[in-house]
Structure formats: structure tokens, C-alpha cells
Amino acid sequence: MSSKQQLQARATRGLQLDPNLVTRVLEGFVRDEIGKFGINRAVVALSGGIDSALSCTLAVRALGSNSVLAVLMPYRTSNPASRGDAETLVRQLNIASVLIDISPAVDGITDQLHDKPSDLRRGNVMARTRMTALYDQSESFGGLVVGTSNKTELLLGYGTQHGDMASAVNPIGDLYKTQVRALSEALDIPEAILEKAPSADLWEGQSDEDELGFDYELADQMLYLLIDEQFTDDDLVSDGYDSAIVNNVLHRIETSQFKRRLPVIAKLSHRTIDRDFRYPRDWGR
């Protein structure tokens, strides 16, 4: 077995999970974290993709079907099959849902820009428009927003800050994309959702893996070795991983760190919010 094959086998073992155990942990996480604020309801942006399907399913298992609202927010160029898959899951979970067409709001912004926005810029407007609508429904329904960003996306910065990365609690943020798939299969997510190619559906024909330049299986192997096992980039390259892809992954991690943290507050007092005032004891718990 070559050095690369040994690393691949190590990553494969590390990425394996116990679906029953992980499900119990994540159900408890959703229930406890939302309950800390005296709330027992959740809202989820349901796109028809695997990540939002898993988050929604976990929320329903934790809180009950009457306590979860799915919000479907297509744009005029969105794949109709995605809406159909989302509606299939809504029926399977027996939860309430609302449909909000974001096309007028998105077009109202982009039509007034001084230049023609790129697909990326338009995609960011779409993602942030969805969050505006989702948080409105959070207030209306009286539930917290449950996140749908997985660990692979968060590490690669593959998401929109204050857009699809926004949430109050995120049950899948420590699951790599391949682990999301494995857990989704165990929880009977509809086959059509499991089989579709990963896509943020931000523009017609958009594909996550085409945009990234590598597939999620390879990304998860490298991320697991770099982050969880703390191998260096030189370790991966010397053992046979493509240096261009390794450098691409590292560059994405390093340049997206700002997306993974709250805004840094300049410290002036002895009780700064993001450093000193952040513990349960600060409000008597």
C-alpha cells in the first residue's frame, strides 16, 4: 500500500460515524441549545438539498413536527426539481411550510446596481435575501433559525457571510459533507435528495464541485488530515496528493477565516462582550 493509500485509509476510518450515536447527540444539541432561551420552535431554510434536509430532519426529531417550520425560497432560475424535493420532505416529516419567491426582492437590488453583477455577486444577494426572509419567519413563528452549513463548507468558506452561513444553532457544522450523506442515508432522507449533485442552486447549472475544482470526497479526506489529524500540506504532497489541490484547499481555509467568527470587538473595558462576557454564569446559570 502506497503512502497516499495509507493516508486515504486513515481518513476513511476517521470519517466513519455511528449514525445512532451521532443522531442522539445532535437531537440533544438542538433541543438543549434552543431550549436555553426558553424557546421550543425552529425554522429551517429548506432548499431541496441534502444539508438542509438533514438539519430539518434533526430539528423535527428533537422538537416534534408541530414545532418546526420549513421555509422554501426559490429564485426564478432555481431548479424546479429542488422545490419538488423540498416539498417531498415536508410531506414526509409532516411539518408546516411557507413558500417565498425571492425573485422580486433580488431583482429589485441587482437591477439598481451601477454595473452588471457577476454570478457570484448575484448569488450572494440571493443568499442574503433568503436570510432576510428566513429571520422574518423566525420572528413570526417564534422559533430559532437552524443552520444548514456543513464542516466542509465552513472550512472552505463555501458560503455567504450573513447569508446561508447565518443561524442561531447549527447541528451539522461539525459533520463533513461525506458524513452528512452517511447520516442522511441512515435517517431515510428521500432518495432523490441523496442522489442529486451538490449545488447551491444560485444560478442555472451551478455545481459545487465544479466551482470548487475538486470533489467533496477528496476535499473531506484532505480536510480531515489537515484539520483533525494536523498533518501539514507538505505531508500530504509528499505522500502523493496533488499540490495544486492541497494549496487550493489551504488557501480557501486561510482566506475565509473571517467568515467563521463573530466580528472582532476592540477591547477597551475589563468586560468586553466577545472575551469576558460570554459565560452562563454572567446571567445567573
VMD Tcl script that draws the C-alpha trace (Angstrom):
set ca {
  {0.00 0.00 0.00}
  {1.43 3.39 -1.03}
  {1.80 6.32 1.36}
  {-1.17 8.05 -0.24}
  {-3.32 4.94 0.06}
  {-2.39 4.69 3.74}
  {-3.45 8.30 4.31}
  {-6.67 7.73 2.38}
  {-7.44 4.69 4.53}
  {-6.69 6.69 7.67}
  {-9.03 9.46 6.58}
  {-11.74 6.97 5.63}
  {-11.59 5.41 9.09}
  {-11.64 8.81 10.75}
  {-14.66 9.95 8.78}
  {-16.75 6.94 9.72}
  {-19.51 7.60 12.24}
  {-22.04 5.74 14.35}
  {-25.36 7.02 12.96}
  {-27.39 6.14 16.06}
  {-24.95 7.81 18.45}
  {-24.49 10.91 16.30}
  {-28.25 11.27 15.85}
  {-28.84 11.14 19.62}
  {-26.10 13.71 20.24}
  {-27.40 16.11 17.59}
  {-31.04 15.75 18.65}
  {-29.99 16.62 22.19}
  {-27.92 19.52 20.94}
  {-30.83 21.08 19.06}
  {-33.25 20.55 21.95}
  {-30.86 21.87 24.61}
  {-29.43 24.84 22.72}
  {-32.81 26.13 21.59}
  {-34.33 25.42 24.99}
  {-31.68 27.53 26.75}
  {-33.53 30.60 25.52}
  {-36.96 29.41 26.61}
  {-37.87 28.51 23.02}
  {-39.03 25.17 21.65}
  {-39.51 26.00 17.98}
  {-37.23 26.12 14.93}
  {-37.26 27.39 11.37}
  {-35.15 25.89 8.58}
  {-34.39 27.17 5.08}
  {-35.27 24.09 3.06}
  {-33.62 24.13 -0.37}
  {-34.17 20.57 -1.52}
  {-30.51 19.76 -0.92}
  {-29.05 17.21 1.46}
  {-27.69 19.60 4.10}
  {-30.95 21.44 4.78}
  {-32.84 18.15 4.59}
  {-30.67 16.68 7.35}
  {-30.87 19.78 9.56}
  {-34.64 19.88 9.17}
  {-34.96 16.18 9.97}
  {-32.83 16.54 13.10}
  {-34.90 19.54 14.22}
  {-38.12 17.56 13.81}
  {-36.70 14.60 15.73}
  {-35.58 16.93 18.52}
  {-38.62 19.21 18.79}
  {-41.51 17.44 17.08}
  {-43.21 18.08 13.76}
  {-45.51 20.79 15.14}
  {-42.52 22.83 16.27}
  {-40.61 23.13 13.00}
  {-41.33 25.44 10.07}
  {-39.70 24.85 6.68}
  {-39.18 27.95 4.55}
  {-38.83 27.40 0.79}
  {-37.30 30.38 -1.02}
  {-36.80 29.78 -4.75}
  {-35.48 32.29 -7.24}
  {-36.90 32.42 -10.77}
  {-33.92 30.46 -12.16}
  {-33.93 27.84 -9.40}
  {-34.24 24.24 -10.46}
  {-37.94 23.26 -10.13}
  {-36.83 19.79 -9.03}
  {-35.26 21.31 -5.92}
  {-38.60 22.76 -4.85}
  {-40.24 19.41 -5.53}
  {-37.67 17.59 -3.38}
  {-38.16 20.08 -0.56}
  {-41.93 19.61 -0.71}
  {-41.46 15.83 -0.63}
  {-39.51 16.13 2.61}
  {-42.11 18.49 4.07}
  {-44.76 15.84 3.48}
  {-42.55 13.06 4.82}
  {-41.84 14.98 8.04}
  {-45.43 16.25 8.28}
  {-44.34 19.81 9.04}
  {-45.67 23.25 8.16}
  {-44.02 25.18 5.35}
  {-44.16 28.53 3.62}
  {-43.09 29.43 0.10}
  {-41.47 32.82 -0.51}
  {-40.42 33.79 -4.04}
  {-37.29 35.91 -3.62}
  {-37.12 36.93 -7.29}
  {-38.71 40.40 -6.94}
  {-36.51 41.32 -3.98}
  {-33.29 40.08 -5.58}
  {-34.03 41.71 -8.93}
  {-35.02 44.91 -7.17}
  {-31.49 45.13 -5.75}
  {-29.43 43.90 -8.70}
  {-31.34 45.98 -11.26}
  {-30.25 49.14 -9.47}
  {-26.53 48.36 -9.28}
  {-24.25 50.61 -11.31}
  {-22.74 47.61 -13.07}
  {-23.88 44.15 -14.06}
  {-23.23 41.82 -11.11}
  {-21.30 38.62 -11.63}
  {-22.94 35.28 -10.90}
  {-21.09 35.26 -7.56}
  {-22.37 38.69 -6.54}
  {-25.93 37.86 -7.60}
  {-25.64 34.58 -5.68}
  {-24.60 36.47 -2.56}
  {-27.58 38.82 -2.92}
  {-29.84 35.78 -3.23}
  {-28.36 34.12 -0.15}
  {-28.71 37.26 1.97}
  {-32.23 37.87 0.70}
  {-33.13 34.37 1.80}
  {-31.76 35.08 5.26}
  {-33.82 38.27 5.47}
  {-36.95 36.28 4.71}
  {-35.94 33.39 6.98}
  {-35.32 35.60 10.00}
  {-38.64 37.31 9.40}
  {-40.29 33.89 9.56}
  {-38.25 33.13 12.68}
  {-39.90 36.09 14.38}
  {-43.34 35.25 13.02}
  {-43.16 31.56 14.00}
  {-41.37 32.15 17.28}
  {-38.53 29.78 16.50}
  {-34.76 29.96 16.18}
  {-33.01 29.53 12.85}
  {-31.34 26.14 12.50}
  {-28.22 26.22 10.34}
  {-27.51 24.10 7.29}
  {-23.76 24.61 6.67}
  {-21.58 21.52 7.00}
  {-17.96 21.38 8.18}
  {-16.55 21.09 4.67}
  {-18.32 24.25 3.52}
  {-17.41 26.16 6.67}
  {-13.73 25.28 6.42}
  {-13.55 26.10 2.72}
  {-15.51 29.32 3.20}
  {-18.00 27.99 0.67}
  {-20.95 30.04 1.77}
  {-22.19 33.60 2.08}
  {-21.41 35.52 5.24}
  {-24.70 36.75 6.75}
  {-26.40 34.61 4.12}
  {-26.68 30.84 4.15}
  {-24.00 30.67 6.86}
  {-26.22 32.55 9.31}
  {-28.08 30.68 12.05}
  {-28.72 30.54 15.78}
  {-27.73 26.87 16.16}
  {-26.07 24.56 13.67}
  {-26.36 20.80 14.23}
  {-24.33 19.78 11.16}
  {-21.41 22.22 11.37}
  {-19.05 19.53 12.68}
  {-20.03 16.97 10.04}
  {-18.04 16.78 6.83}
  {-20.05 16.54 3.62}
  {-19.49 12.80 3.27}
  {-20.63 12.34 6.88}
  {-23.76 14.37 6.14}
  {-24.52 11.91 3.35}
  {-23.93 8.88 5.58}
  {-26.17 10.22 8.34}
  {-28.83 11.27 5.84}
  {-28.95 7.76 4.43}
  {-29.42 6.38 7.95}
  {-32.27 8.81 8.63}
  {-34.19 7.94 5.45}
  {-33.78 11.23 3.63}
  {-35.59 10.82 0.26}
  {-33.52 9.08 -2.40}
  {-33.91 11.94 -4.88}
  {-32.17 14.27 -2.43}
  {-29.40 11.77 -1.70}
  {-28.65 11.18 -5.37}
  {-28.57 14.74 -6.72}
  {-25.29 16.51 -7.41}
  {-24.45 19.05 -4.67}
  {-25.46 22.54 -5.75}
  {-26.25 25.82 -4.02}
  {-28.64 26.44 -6.95}
  {-27.56 30.08 -7.09}
  {-27.52 30.15 -10.89}
  {-28.59 27.83 -13.64}
  {-26.34 24.80 -13.97}
  {-24.25 25.68 -10.92}
  {-22.40 22.78 -9.29}
  {-20.49 22.92 -6.00}
  {-17.76 20.55 -7.12}
  {-17.27 22.26 -10.50}
  {-16.96 25.59 -8.77}
  {-14.54 24.32 -6.13}
  {-12.40 22.42 -8.62}
  {-12.43 19.14 -6.68}
  {-14.99 16.69 -5.36}
  {-16.23 16.51 -1.79}
  {-14.79 13.06 -1.13}
  {-11.28 14.29 -1.88}
  {-11.88 17.54 0.00}
  {-13.05 15.69 3.09}
  {-10.02 13.40 3.05}
  {-7.63 16.34 2.91}
  {-9.55 18.47 5.41}
  {-9.73 15.61 7.89}
  {-5.99 15.02 7.61}
  {-5.12 18.74 7.78}
  {-7.55 19.80 10.50}
  {-8.39 16.76 12.61}
  {-5.10 14.87 12.29}
  {-2.99 18.05 11.94}
  {-0.89 16.88 9.02}
  {0.93 19.62 7.13}
  {0.46 20.45 3.49}
  {3.97 19.14 2.85}
  {2.97 15.82 4.44}
  {0.04 15.45 2.03}
  {2.02 16.47 -1.06}
  {4.99 14.23 -0.22}
  {2.60 11.30 0.19}
  {1.04 11.80 -3.22}
  {-1.76 14.35 -3.02}
  {-1.88 16.89 -5.84}
  {-0.02 20.01 -4.69}
  {-2.31 22.38 -6.63}
  {-5.42 20.99 -4.92}
  {-3.76 20.96 -1.48}
  {-2.72 24.60 -1.94}
  {-6.22 25.48 -3.16}
  {-7.78 23.93 -0.06}
  {-5.34 25.66 2.30}
  {-5.84 29.00 0.56}
  {-9.60 28.69 0.95}
  {-9.28 27.86 4.65}
  {-6.90 30.74 5.37}
  {-8.73 33.42 3.40}
  {-12.18 32.57 4.79}
  {-11.35 32.65 8.50}
  {-13.28 35.92 8.88}
  {-16.46 34.08 7.93}
  {-16.12 31.62 10.81}
  {-16.04 34.11 13.66}
  {-18.11 36.93 15.04}
  {-16.87 40.47 14.36}
  {-13.80 41.21 16.47}
  {-14.51 43.90 19.06}
  {-11.73 46.31 20.03}
  {-11.12 45.74 23.77}
  {-11.32 48.86 25.94}
  {-13.01 47.74 29.16}
  {-12.41 44.85 31.55}
  {-15.71 43.23 30.49}
  {-15.62 43.01 26.68}
  {-18.52 41.10 25.14}
  {-16.68 38.61 22.94}
  {-13.97 37.86 25.53}
  {-15.05 38.37 29.12}
  {-18.86 38.44 28.96}
  {-19.81 35.17 27.32}
  {-20.37 32.63 30.06}
  {-23.61 31.20 31.50}
  {-22.61 32.50 34.94}
  {-22.95 36.04 33.61}
  {-26.73 35.68 33.71}
  {-27.02 33.51 36.78}
  {-26.82 30.00 35.28}
}
mol new
graphics top color blue
foreach p $ca { graphics top sphere $p radius 0.5 }
foreach p [lrange $ca 0 end-1] q [lrange $ca 1 end] { graphics top cylinder $p $q radius 0.2 }
display resetview
